[in-house]
Amino acid sequence: MSEAKVLVVYVTCPQDKAAALAETLVQEKLVACVNIVPRVTSVYSWQGEVVKDEESLLVMKTSTDFYARLEARVKALHSYDVPEVLALPVEKGSKEYIGWLLGSLEK
């Protein structure tokens, strides 16, 4: 990989869809790992209403080289019209973990 930078990507989804979405993205090697936080309560504004939903939070690890494809794939697989897809850069991490992470992505 070139100058790949590690990203942590947050995606929320219905609880009954979390495992399948995570497994698909790992199998397709767009992410190295997904942590599923099984239950979060999301309160947000949607179409002029305040909405409260029980969701799962997916915490995904990938690189900048894969972000565009990951975002497109999440949008294609997701059941929401506007899924949350937020990427945060990782400033530091253990050399061994970063090496494993980058080596786990599609080559």
Phi and psi in degrees as a GROMACS rama.xvg file:
@    title "Ramachandran Plot"
@    xaxis  label "Phi"
@    yaxis  label "Psi"
@TYPE xy
-65.6497  -122.834  SER-2
-94.4714  46.3713  GLU-3
-60.4128  136.513  ALA-4
-113.762  141.342  LYS-5
-77.302  139.326  VAL-6
-124.456  147.621  LEU-7
-108.765  124.974  VAL-8
-115.758  127.382  VAL-9
-98.2944  132.318  TYR-10
-138.497  129.542  VAL-11
-101.69  152.134  THR-12
-159.574  168.018  CYS-13
-57.5589  143.057  PRO-14
-57.3569  -35.843  GLN-15
-78.1804  -2.98437  ASP-16
-109.702  -8.9689  LYS-17
-62.2779  -50.7739  ALA-18
-62.5902  -43.9998  ALA-19
-64.111  -42.0035  ALA-20
-63.5906  -46.41  LEU-21
-60.7206  -47.8453  ALA-22
-62.5521  -40.4951  GLU-23
-61.9521  -45.692  THR-24
-68.3743  -33.7852  LEU-25
-71.5664  -44.3025  VAL-26
-60.2753  -37.2036  GLN-27
-80.6326  -0.242443  GLU-28
60.067  30.7184  LYS-29
-87.2133  -20.1082  LEU-30
-135.452  151.659  VAL-31
-86.4686  -31.1177  ALA-32
-157.203  147.091  CYS-33
-133.2  124.337  VAL-34
-95.1666  130.994  ASN-35
-106.105  115.11  ILE-36
-90.9083  107.288  VAL-37
-64.5585  -27.88  PRO-38
-144.638  115.025  ARG-39
-128.466  149.013  VAL-40
-100.444  120.885  THR-41
-106.615  130.239  SER-42
-120.113  123.041  VAL-43
-154.209  166.311  TYR-44
-95.7518  127.977  SER-45
-141.062  120.096  TRP-46
51.5627  45.5131  GLN-47
81.3854  2.06233  GLY-48
-118.392  150.406  GLU-49
-88.8466  124.532  VAL-50
-117.411  144.082  VAL-51
-127.952  121.396  LYS-52
-131.069  147.681  ASP-53
-90.9608  123.839  GLU-54
-134.949  175.688  GLU-55
-107.492  149.355  SER-56
-109.654  124.121  LEU-57
-99.998  126.146  LEU-58
-110.911  107.44  VAL-59
-107.765  146.261  MET-60
-115.731  127.132  LYS-61
-151.567  -165.281  THR-62
-128.46  165.888  SER-63
-60.038  -28.6098  THR-64
-64.0049  -23.5835  ASP-65
-109.331  -4.11077  PHE-66
-58.77  -48.6794  TYR-67
-59.8013  -43.7722  ALA-68
-67.7178  -38.6482  ARG-69
-62.8406  -47.7125  LEU-70
-58.9259  -45.9944  GLU-71
-62.1739  -39.9547  ALA-72
-69.3471  -41.3995  ARG-73
-59.4694  -46.0771  VAL-74
-61.1946  -38.1052  LYS-75
-69.7738  -35.3962  ALA-76
-90.0468  -21.677  LEU-77
-76.8952  149.359  HIS-78
-86.8908  -12.3574  SER-79
-85.271  150.467  TYR-80
-64.5224  -39.8493  ASP-81
-131.26  83.7776  VAL-82
-71.6396  148.749  PRO-83
-72.7518  123.927  GLU-84
-140.312  101.311  VAL-85
-122.858  127.09  LEU-86
-110.614  133.063  ALA-87
-119.488  133.752  LEU-88
-73.8574  146.007  PRO-89
-97.5499  121.381  VAL-90
-82.2253  -35.3741  GLU-91
-145.988  154.936  LYS-92
-171.057  163.186  GLY-93
-65.4929  140.29  SER-94
-57.0797  -41.5064  LYS-95
-66.3224  -43.2216  GLU-96
-67.0964  -44.2896  TYR-97
-61.1986  -41.8271  ILE-98
-61.4265  -44.4268  GLY-99
-62.4327  -46.2027  TRP-100
-57.1517  -53.4164  LEU-101
-65.2486  -34.3155  LEU-102
-71.9537  -18.1646  GLY-103
-84.4521  -12.0597  SER-104
-83.7834  159.844  LEU-105
-52.6467  138.275  GLU-106
